[in-house]
Amino acid sequence: MISPYEAIIRLLLGAVFGGIIGFERQSHGRPAGFRTHLLVCVASVLIMMVSVDYYRLSSIDNTFIRIDPARIAAGAITGVGFLGAGVIIKSGFTIQGLTTAACLWIVSAIGLAVGSGLYIQSLISFLITFFSLWILRKLESRVSRLKHRLVTIVAETEELIDPYSIFKPLGIDVSEVDYEIDRVKAEVIYHVHIAYKRKELVLQLIDKLRSLKEIKRISIRG
C-alpha cells in the first residue's frame, strides 16, 4: 500500500512537472496553460495511484473485483484526447494548438508514470519535453518554413491578367488559381493559392500589384 507521505510526494511531483510545462505554454499565450497542465498531471497521478491500489487489493482479497491497472490508465489518456482536441484551431492554411495538445498528452503520461512510482522515467520525460518546448523552439524559429497564403485579386473585366506572370518572377510558387466573373460590377476576381519562404516576398508582391492599374483591390489571407 502507498503510504500517505509517498502519495503526497507523487501528487506534488506531478504538480511541479505539469505546472512547469503549463507555465511555458501560458507564457506563449496558448489556450491550455499553467492551471490546465497542472490539473491534468495531478489527475493522472491520482488515477494511477487509485488503479494500482485497487489492483493490490484485488490480488490480496478475492472479494474485490480484479482490475487491470492499464485499463484505467488508458481511460485517462482517452479523456486527455478530448482536451487536446479542444485546443486545436484551424485558421486558413495554418493549424494552431497541435503542440499544446501534445503537451497535454505527455503531461498525462508523465503523471501516470509518477503515480506508478517511476520517478526516473517521469523525470527524463519531463526534461525531454521541456527541452523540446524551450530550446528547440529557438532553433525552429531560425529555420525558414514554407508559408501558404490565399491572395484575392479584384480586377476590371476589360483587362484580364495572368497571375502566373506576376508571381513567378518574384520567386513565389502558385499552387492553384480560381477565378469568377461579376458582370454586374464588371470585375474579375482571382483566388490564387501561393507558397513562399521569405517574408519580404509578400511586400514585393504588394508593391507589384499596386503598380498595376487594372487591379482594383487585393487581399492576402492565410
Backbone as CSV, one residue per row, in Angstrom:
resi,resn,N_x,N_y,N_z,CA_x,CA_y,CA_z,C_x,C_y,C_z
1,MET,0.844,-1.201,0.000,0.000,0.000,0.000,0.876,1.247,0.000
2,ILE,0.464,2.254,-0.768,1.212,3.501,-0.831,1.001,4.269,0.467
3,SER,2.092,4.656,1.103,1.998,5.413,2.349,1.508,6.825,2.064
4,PRO,0.919,7.492,3.063,0.454,8.871,2.855,1.570,9.810,2.403
5,TYR,2.764,9.652,2.948,3.878,10.516,2.550,4.274,10.279,1.089
6,GLU,4.277,8.997,0.700,4.596,8.668,-0.688,3.541,9.236,-1.632
7,ALA,2.284,9.170,-1.236,1.203,9.707,-2.062,1.326,11.218,-2.212
8,ILE,1.666,11.892,-1.115,1.834,13.347,-1.166,2.989,13.721,-2.082
9,ILE,4.091,12.978,-1.970,5.256,13.258,-2.814,4.904,13.097,-4.290
10,ARG,4.176,12.037,-4.609,3.803,11.805,-6.010,2.883,12.897,-6.540
11,LEU,1.912,13.298,-5.748,0.990,14.355,-6.185,1.704,15.686,-6.360
12,LEU,2.589,16.015,-5.423,3.340,17.267,-5.524,4.300,17.244,-6.712
13,LEU,4.925,16.097,-6.944,5.836,15.976,-8.079,5.086,16.133,-9.393
14,GLY,3.891,15.540,-9.453,3.073,15.714,-10.647,2.670,17.166,-10.848
15,ALA,2.370,17.858,-9.740,2.010,19.277,-9.835,3.181,20.110,-10.332
16,VAL,4.389,19.780,-9.880,5.585,20.525,-10.309,5.851,20.303,-11.792
17,PHE,5.865,19.051,-12.221,6.136,18.753,-13.629,5.077,19.378,-14.543
18,GLY,3.811,19.142,-14.218,2.738,19.693,-15.046,2.690,21.202,-15.006
19,GLY,2.964,21.795,-13.833,2.933,23.251,-13.712,4.019,23.924,-14.520
20,ILE,5.220,23.365,-14.519,6.324,23.976,-15.282,6.042,23.932,-16.779
21,ILE,5.590,22.795,-17.263,5.260,22.691,-18.691,4.090,23.618,-19.036
22,GLY,3.102,23.683,-18.161,1.964,24.570,-18.405,2.348,26.033,-18.377
23,PHE,3.299,26.388,-17.518,3.759,27.777,-17.459,4.426,28.181,-18.770
24,GLU,5.181,27.258,-19.359,5.811,27.548,-20.655,4.755,27.773,-21.719
25,ARG,3.713,26.984,-21.717,2.635,27.152,-22.686,1.893,28.472,-22.471
26,GLN,1.628,28.804,-21.222,0.891,30.030,-20.923,1.715,31.265,-21.272
27,SER,3.034,31.193,-21.095,3.890,32.334,-21.415,3.893,32.651,-22.899
28,HIS,3.487,31.684,-23.724,3.396,31.907,-25.165,1.948,32.099,-25.616
29,GLY,1.065,32.362,-24.659,-0.314,32.709,-24.990,-1.157,31.566,-25.493
30,ARG,-0.861,30.350,-25.085,-1.637,29.201,-25.539,-2.888,29.018,-24.675
31,PRO,-3.972,28.444,-25.269,-5.244,28.334,-24.527,-5.161,27.439,-23.299
32,ALA,-4.368,26.366,-23.360,-4.181,25.484,-22.202,-2.856,25.855,-21.540
33,GLY,-2.941,26.460,-20.356,-1.743,26.983,-19.720,-1.379,26.308,-18.418
34,PHE,-0.959,27.127,-17.455,-0.411,26.644,-16.182,-1.388,25.759,-15.430
35,ARG,-2.587,26.252,-15.177,-3.547,25.502,-14.363,-4.018,24.232,-15.058
36,THR,-4.230,24.312,-16.383,-4.731,23.148,-17.106,-3.733,21.999,-17.063
37,HIS,-2.465,22.294,-17.373,-1.451,21.245,-17.367,-1.220,20.708,-15.956
38,LEU,-1.249,21.586,-14.980,-1.057,21.139,-13.596,-2.164,20.168,-13.187
39,LEU,-3.414,20.529,-13.475,-4.541,19.684,-13.092,-4.534,18.352,-13.847
40,VAL,-4.178,18.393,-15.118,-4.124,17.152,-15.900,-3.086,16.203,-15.328
41,CYS,-1.917,16.733,-14.983,-0.841,15.888,-14.459,-1.206,15.318,-13.085
42,VAL,-1.747,16.161,-12.208,-2.141,15.694,-10.874,-3.265,14.664,-10.985
43,ALA,-4.212,14.901,-11.877,-5.312,13.948,-12.071,-4.779,12.600,-12.549
44,SER,-3.794,12.633,-13.446,-3.217,11.388,-13.938,-2.484,10.642,-12.824
45,VAL,-1.776,11.397,-11.976,-1.104,10.771,-10.828,-2.125,10.081,-9.923
46,LEU,-3.200,10.788,-9.614,-4.223,10.240,-8.726,-4.901,9.023,-9.343
47,ILE,-5.218,9.101,-10.629,-5.866,7.972,-11.304,-4.979,6.731,-11.253
48,MET,-3.691,6.927,-11.484,-2.786,5.779,-11.485,-2.621,5.198,-10.087
49,MET,-2.571,6.046,-9.075,-2.451,5.538,-7.704,-3.691,4.758,-7.296
50,VAL,-4.857,5.261,-7.675,-6.103,4.539,-7.387,-6.117,3.202,-8.109
51,SER,-5.673,3.209,-9.368,-5.649,1.980,-10.150,-4.722,0.942,-9.535
52,VAL,-3.510,1.370,-9.156,-2.543,0.452,-8.552,-3.057,-0.079,-7.219
53,ASP,-3.715,0.787,-6.441,-4.214,0.360,-5.133,-5.331,-0.657,-5.265
54,TYR,-6.237,-0.439,-6.215,-7.313,-1.407,-6.439,-6.753,-2.736,-6.923
55,TYR,-5.718,-2.689,-7.737,-5.098,-3.927,-8.214,-4.463,-4.684,-7.051
56,ARG,-3.837,-3.947,-6.136,-3.218,-4.576,-4.964,-4.283,-5.230,-4.079
57,LEU,-5.392,-4.513,-3.866,-6.454,-5.063,-3.021,-7.097,-6.297,-3.654
58,SER,-7.269,-6.263,-4.975,-7.900,-7.401,-5.637,-7.008,-8.634,-5.614
59,SER,-5.685,-8.434,-5.576,-4.770,-9.574,-5.512,-4.694,-10.159,-4.105
60,ILE,-5.014,-9.337,-3.083,-4.975,-9.813,-1.693,-6.291,-10.470,-1.299
61,ASP,-7.407,-9.801,-1.640,-8.736,-10.269,-1.241,-9.533,-10.622,-2.498
62,ASN,-9.960,-11.874,-2.599,-10.694,-12.323,-3.780,-12.092,-11.719,-3.881
63,THR,-12.577,-11.108,-2.795,-13.906,-10.497,-2.852,-13.897,-9.231,-3.711
64,PHE,-12.728,-8.648,-3.921,-12.627,-7.470,-4.781,-12.624,-7.899,-6.246
65,ILE,-13.228,-7.065,-7.056,-13.214,-7.329,-8.495,-11.806,-7.079,-9.022
66,ARG,-11.291,-8.020,-9.792,-9.951,-7.853,-10.338,-9.942,-6.749,-11.401
67,ILE,-9.032,-5.823,-11.232,-8.961,-4.666,-12.120,-7.576,-4.619,-12.763
68,ASP,-7.554,-4.435,-14.066,-6.291,-4.255,-14.780,-5.903,-2.784,-14.690
69,PRO,-4.788,-2.451,-14.034,-4.421,-1.034,-13.891,-4.188,-0.333,-15.222
70,ALA,-3.811,-1.090,-16.235,-3.558,-0.480,-17.542,-4.839,0.058,-18.164
71,ARG,-5.985,-0.565,-17.855,-7.249,-0.127,-18.452,-7.660,1.245,-17.918
72,ILE,-7.457,1.474,-16.627,-7.783,2.784,-16.059,-6.844,3.846,-16.616
73,ALA,-5.566,3.490,-16.767,-4.607,4.438,-17.350,-4.987,4.788,-18.783
74,ALA,-5.437,3.789,-19.536,-5.864,4.043,-20.916,-7.063,4.976,-20.949
75,GLY,-7.957,4.856,-19.958,-9.097,5.772,-19.880,-8.667,7.201,-19.641
76,ALA,-7.619,7.388,-18.846,-7.101,8.741,-18.598,-6.555,9.357,-19.879
77,ILE,-5.812,8.572,-20.659,-5.263,9.067,-21.916,-6.382,9.432,-22.888
78,THR,-7.453,8.619,-22.909,-8.592,8.916,-23.789,-9.257,10.227,-23.395
79,GLY,-9.405,10.452,-22.083,-10.001,11.703,-21.625,-9.172,12.909,-21.996
80,VAL,-7.861,12.766,-21.924,-6.974,13.877,-22.294,-7.091,14.164,-23.792
81,GLY,-7.402,13.137,-24.577,-7.572,13.342,-26.011,-8.680,14.336,-26.329
82,PHE,-9.760,14.333,-25.527,-10.837,15.304,-25.726,-10.359,16.718,-25.400
83,LEU,-9.548,16.850,-24.360,-8.996,18.161,-24.036,-8.086,18.657,-25.152
84,GLY,-7.264,17.748,-25.675,-6.353,18.130,-26.748,-7.094,18.580,-27.991
85,ALA,-8.200,17.906,-28.300,-8.982,18.304,-29.477,-9.572,19.700,-29.304
86,GLY,-9.827,20.094,-28.069,-10.423,21.409,-27.824,-9.476,22.568,-28.023
87,VAL,-8.159,22.317,-28.019,-7.200,23.422,-28.158,-6.650,23.531,-29.576
88,ILE,-7.058,22.612,-30.462,-6.586,22.655,-31.848,-7.521,23.548,-32.661
89,ILE,-6.954,24.547,-33.301,-7.733,25.523,-34.062,-7.175,25.592,-35.483
90,LYS,-8.056,25.478,-36.476,-7.652,25.621,-37.877,-8.063,26.989,-38.374
91,SER,-7.086,27.735,-38.887,-7.351,29.074,-39.408,-6.684,29.197,-40.769
92,GLY,-7.493,29.174,-41.821,-6.929,29.265,-43.160,-6.067,28.051,-43.476
93,PHE,-4.802,28.328,-43.829,-3.885,27.242,-44.148,-3.114,26.759,-42.924
94,THR,-3.261,27.421,-41.798,-2.483,27.095,-40.614,-3.346,26.381,-39.580
95,ILE,-2.699,25.513,-38.819,-3.355,24.798,-37.722,-2.599,25.113,-36.445
96,GLN,-3.282,25.658,-35.459,-2.670,26.043,-34.199,-3.161,25.122,-33.076
97,GLY,-2.291,24.891,-32.116,-2.680,24.126,-30.940,-2.196,22.694,-30.917
98,LEU,-1.526,22.236,-31.986,-1.061,20.858,-32.020,-0.012,20.596,-30.939
99,THR,0.905,21.546,-30.758,1.941,21.371,-29.739,1.336,21.362,-28.347
100,THR,0.364,22.243,-28.109,-0.296,22.274,-26.803,-1.055,20.978,-26.544
101,ALA,-1.716,20.446,-27.573,-2.419,19.165,-27.422,-1.428,18.046,-27.100
102,ALA,-0.272,18.071,-27.772,0.754,17.068,-27.488,1.297,17.225,-26.067
103,CYS,1.381,18.477,-25.590,1.838,18.728,-24.217,0.870,18.139,-23.198
104,LEU,-0.425,18.307,-23.440,-1.420,17.710,-22.543,-1.279,16.196,-22.516
105,TRP,-0.994,15.618,-23.653,-0.848,14.170,-23.745,0.375,13.694,-22.967
106,ILE,1.531,14.351,-23.183,2.748,13.926,-22.495,2.666,14.229,-21.007
107,VAL,1.987,15.322,-20.630,1.811,15.640,-19.208,0.993,14.552,-18.520
108,SER,-0.039,14.069,-19.207,-0.835,12.985,-18.648,0.002,11.716,-18.500
109,ALA,0.830,11.432,-19.500,1.696,10.251,-19.430,2.714,10.377,-18.294
110,ILE,3.252,11.581,-18.114,4.195,11.813,-17.014,3.498,11.603,-15.672
111,GLY,2.264,12.082,-15.563,1.503,11.888,-14.332,1.252,10.419,-14.037
112,LEU,0.949,9.650,-15.064,0.737,8.207,-14.875,2.028,7.527,-14.415
113,ALA,3.156,7.982,-14.969,4.445,7.413,-14.569,4.766,7.747,-13.115
114,VAL,4.495,8.999,-12.731,4.724,9.391,-11.337,3.809,8.604,-10.409
115,GLY,2.554,8.444,-10.800,1.606,7.685,-9.989,1.999,6.229,-9.828
116,SER,2.768,5.704,-10.790,3.244,4.325,-10.705,4.554,4.211,-9.938
117,GLY,5.119,5.362,-9.549,6.389,5.339,-8.832,7.602,5.280,-9.735
118,LEU,7.423,5.529,-11.038,8.538,5.527,-11.989,9.150,6.927,-12.037
119,TYR,9.882,7.284,-11.015,10.385,8.641,-10.871,11.447,8.987,-11.925
120,ILE,12.368,8.083,-12.174,13.433,8.350,-13.151,12.841,8.529,-14.547
121,GLN,11.935,7.639,-14.920,11.320,7.731,-16.247,10.525,9.019,-16.411
122,SER,9.781,9.380,-15.369,8.982,10.602,-15.453,9.869,11.836,-15.492
123,LEU,10.981,11.826,-14.743,11.902,12.969,-14.743,12.550,13.144,-16.115
124,ILE,13.009,12.039,-16.715,13.626,12.117,-18.042,12.609,12.606,-19.079
125,SER,11.386,12.107,-18.994,10.339,12.549,-19.921,10.056,14.031,-19.756
126,PHE,10.026,14.497,-18.508,9.800,15.918,-18.250,10.926,16.760,-18.840
127,LEU,12.168,16.335,-18.661,13.310,17.091,-19.177,13.297,17.134,-20.710
128,ILE,12.957,16.021,-21.332,12.883,15.998,-22.794,11.776,16.927,-23.291
129,THR,10.636,16.889,-22.615,9.519,17.753,-23.001,9.879,19.223,-22.866
130,PHE,10.479,19.579,-21.736,10.844,20.976,-21.514,11.920,21.417,-22.502
131,PHE,12.845,20.530,-22.823,13.895,20.848,-23.801,13.285,21.115,-25.173
132,SER,12.324,20.270,-25.572,11.706,20.442,-26.889,10.897,21.727,-26.977
133,LEU,10.311,22.147,-25.861,9.498,23.368,-25.875,10.345,24.623,-25.768
134,TRP,11.413,24.576,-24.992,12.186,25.787,-24.699,13.349,25.973,-25.669
135,ILE,14.167,24.935,-25.841,15.369,25.058,-26.660,15.049,24.882,-28.145
136,LEU,14.311,23.835,-28.476,14.019,23.579,-29.884,13.151,24.667,-30.503
137,ARG,12.369,25.384,-29.691,11.578,26.499,-30.217,12.491,27.567,-30.815
138,LYS,13.588,27.862,-30.119,14.536,28.871,-30.608,15.231,28.409,-31.882
139,LEU,15.563,27.112,-31.943,16.199,26.594,-33.150,15.213,26.564,-34.310
140,GLU,13.969,26.221,-34.021,12.948,26.131,-35.065,12.641,27.491,-35.667
141,SER,12.721,28.546,-34.847,12.420,29.899,-35.335,13.454,30.379,-36.350
142,ARG,14.636,29.779,-36.340,15.694,30.184,-37.270,15.612,29.455,-38.599
143,VAL,14.770,28.444,-38.665,14.630,27.673,-39.899,13.477,28.244,-40.720
144,SER,13.770,28.617,-41.963,12.729,29.170,-42.827,11.791,28.059,-43.278
145,ARG,10.499,28.286,-43.095,9.495,27.295,-43.459,8.630,27.806,-44.595
146,LEU,8.070,26.875,-45.346,7.192,27.232,-46.458,5.861,27.730,-45.901
147,LYS,5.456,28.922,-46.317,4.205,29.520,-45.853,3.193,29.525,-46.991
148,HIS,1.937,29.279,-46.642,0.861,29.241,-47.636,-0.112,30.396,-47.372
149,ARG,-0.505,31.065,-48.429,-1.434,32.189,-48.325,-2.427,32.134,-49.480
150,LEU,-3.568,32.790,-49.257,-4.580,32.937,-50.302,-4.634,34.413,-50.696
151,VAL,-4.312,34.687,-51.936,-4.319,36.062,-52.452,-5.552,36.240,-53.322
152,THR,-6.357,37.247,-52.985,-7.553,37.563,-53.774,-7.314,38.869,-54.515
153,ILE,-7.464,38.816,-55.814,-7.228,39.985,-56.674,-8.524,40.320,-57.391
154,VAL,-8.949,41.553,-57.290,-10.139,42.040,-57.989,-9.682,42.997,-59.086
155,ALA,-9.970,42.628,-60.340,-9.519,43.426,-61.484,-10.698,43.752,-62.393
156,GLU,-10.489,44.704,-63.289,-11.518,45.091,-64.252,-11.632,44.024,-65.334
157,THR,-12.846,43.828,-65.847,-13.074,42.774,-66.834,-12.383,43.077,-68.163
158,GLU,-12.229,44.349,-68.495,-11.589,44.676,-69.772,-10.122,44.295,-69.787
159,GLU,-9.489,44.246,-68.619,-8.069,43.975,-68.527,-7.839,42.654,-67.778
160,LEU,-7.859,41.551,-68.515,-7.585,40.267,-67.890,-6.090,40.148,-67.600
161,ILE,-5.758,39.568,-66.479,-4.363,39.451,-66.073,-3.977,37.969,-65.943
162,ASP,-2.694,37.719,-66.032,-2.152,36.372,-65.867,-1.464,36.296,-64.509
163,PRO,-2.083,35.648,-63.515,-1.481,35.605,-62.177,-0.089,34.983,-62.165
164,TYR,0.130,33.986,-63.037,1.433,33.325,-63.052,2.551,34.293,-63.446
165,SER,2.263,35.198,-64.382,3.285,36.153,-64.814,3.623,37.166,-63.727
166,ILE,2.753,37.296,-62.724,3.004,38.239,-61.626,3.800,37.569,-60.513
167,PHE,3.420,36.345,-60.177,4.011,35.695,-59.004,5.335,34.994,-59.299
168,LYS,5.442,34.354,-60.455,6.622,33.552,-60.760,7.922,34.364,-60.750
169,PRO,7.964,35.568,-61.382,9.224,36.328,-61.369,9.696,36.703,-59.964
170,LEU,8.799,36.756,-58.989,9.170,37.104,-57.616,9.677,35.894,-56.826
171,GLY,9.602,34.717,-57.426,10.031,33.512,-56.705,8.945,32.933,-55.825
172,ILE,7.680,33.277,-56.122,6.543,32.774,-55.356,5.869,31.663,-56.154
173,ASP,5.700,30.512,-55.515,5.066,29.377,-56.184,3.550,29.522,-56.157
174,VAL,2.926,29.222,-57.283,1.468,29.252,-57.397,0.976,27.810,-57.477
175,SER,0.185,27.404,-56.493,-0.301,26.023,-56.461,-1.672,25.872,-57.109
176,GLU,-2.474,26.930,-57.089,-3.834,26.828,-57.642,-4.369,28.229,-57.924
177,VAL,-5.146,28.347,-58.999,-5.764,29.625,-59.369,-7.228,29.378,-59.695
178,ASP,-8.111,30.109,-59.012,-9.542,30.080,-59.309,-9.974,31.514,-59.629
179,TYR,-10.975,31.632,-60.471,-11.459,32.969,-60.777,-12.963,32.943,-60.998
180,GLU,-13.566,34.104,-60.802,-15.001,34.269,-61.032,-15.246,35.643,-61.644
181,ILE,-16.275,35.730,-62.462,-16.587,36.971,-63.169,-17.878,37.555,-62.621
182,ASP,-17.833,38.823,-62.257,-19.009,39.548,-61.789,-19.384,40.558,-62.879
183,ARG,-20.377,40.206,-63.704,-20.755,41.073,-64.821,-21.476,42.342,-64.355
184,VAL,-22.117,42.279,-63.215,-22.819,43.462,-62.706,-21.816,44.544,-62.339
185,LYS,-20.775,44.157,-61.607,-19.754,45.113,-61.189,-18.613,45.248,-62.202
186,ALA,-18.687,44.457,-63.261,-17.630,44.463,-64.280,-16.272,44.167,-63.648
187,GLU,-16.216,43.049,-62.922,-14.999,42.675,-62.219,-14.667,41.204,-62.445
188,VAL,-13.382,40.909,-62.384,-12.902,39.527,-62.373,-12.181,39.316,-61.053
189,ILE,-12.568,38.282,-60.328,-11.980,38.008,-59.013,-11.112,36.755,-59.126
190,TYR,-9.832,36.909,-58.824,-8.880,35.801,-58.869,-8.563,35.354,-57.442
191,HIS,-8.618,34.046,-57.206,-8.210,33.461,-55.923,-6.965,32.618,-56.186
192,VAL,-5.836,33.111,-55.712,-4.549,32.492,-56.023,-3.950,31.922,-54.741
193,HIS,-3.671,30.624,-54.750,-3.023,29.969,-53.615,-1.514,29.977,-53.859
194,ILE,-0.780,30.624,-52.969,0.660,30.774,-53.164,1.432,30.128,-52.007
195,ALA,2.716,29.885,-52.256,3.624,29.353,-51.241,4.961,30.069,-51.371
196,TYR,5.544,30.454,-50.237,6.816,31.172,-50.241,7.520,30.922,-48.919
197,LYS,8.803,31.318,-48.853,9.589,31.143,-47.639,9.987,32.469,-47.001
198,ARG,10.376,33.442,-47.821,10.873,34.714,-47.279,9.733,35.725,-47.145
199,LYS,9.666,36.400,-45.993,8.582,37.338,-45.714,8.607,38.544,-46.644
200,GLU,9.814,38.966,-47.032,9.907,40.167,-47.864,9.269,39.983,-49.239
201,LEU,9.042,38.739,-49.643,8.396,38.497,-50.930,6.961,39.012,-50.945
202,VAL,6.305,38.993,-49.796,4.926,39.491,-49.712,4.898,40.998,-49.954
203,LEU,5.849,41.714,-49.374,5.919,43.160,-49.589,6.207,43.477,-51.052
204,GLN,7.085,42.711,-51.669,7.369,42.918,-53.087,6.142,42.629,-53.932
205,LEU,5.384,41.610,-53.530,4.163,41.274,-54.262,3.140,42.397,-54.162
206,ILE,2.974,42.940,-52.973,2.011,44.043,-52.789,2.396,45.250,-53.637
207,ASP,3.685,45.586,-53.656,4.138,46.721,-54.466,3.885,46.493,-55.951
208,LYS,4.110,45.273,-56.399,3.901,44.977,-57.819,2.418,45.038,-58.181
209,LEU,1.552,44.505,-57.298,0.115,44.537,-57.578,-0.436,45.958,-57.551
210,ARG,0.098,46.774,-56.659,-0.349,48.172,-56.586,0.033,48.951,-57.834
211,SER,1.083,48.528,-58.499,1.529,49.249,-59.696,0.680,48.944,-60.928
212,LEU,-0.130,47.896,-60.863,-0.967,47.541,-61.993,-2.289,48.299,-61.920
213,LYS,-2.580,49.113,-62.907,-3.754,49.982,-62.889,-5.058,49.201,-63.012
214,GLU,-5.011,48.033,-63.676,-6.239,47.275,-63.877,-6.711,46.571,-62.605
215,ILE,-5.872,46.515,-61.595,-6.246,45.866,-60.328,-6.905,46.878,-59.402
216,LYS,-8.096,46.544,-58.905,-8.860,47.461,-58.061,-8.651,47.186,-56.580
217,ARG,-8.625,45.892,-56.184,-8.456,45.547,-54.773,-7.644,44.244,-54.651
218,ILE,-6.937,44.140,-53.550,-6.203,42.901,-53.251,-6.350,42.591,-51.754
219,SER,-6.298,41.300,-51.452,-6.301,40.880,-50.053,-5.464,39.602,-49.941
220,ILE,-4.764,39.485,-48.809,-3.904,38.319,-48.571,-4.316,37.714,-47.247
221,ARG,-4.680,36.454,-47.275,-5.105,35.745,-46.059,-4.380,34.405,-45.970
222,GLY,-4.273,33.920,-44.739,-3.626,32.628,-44.575,-3.290,32.346,-43.116
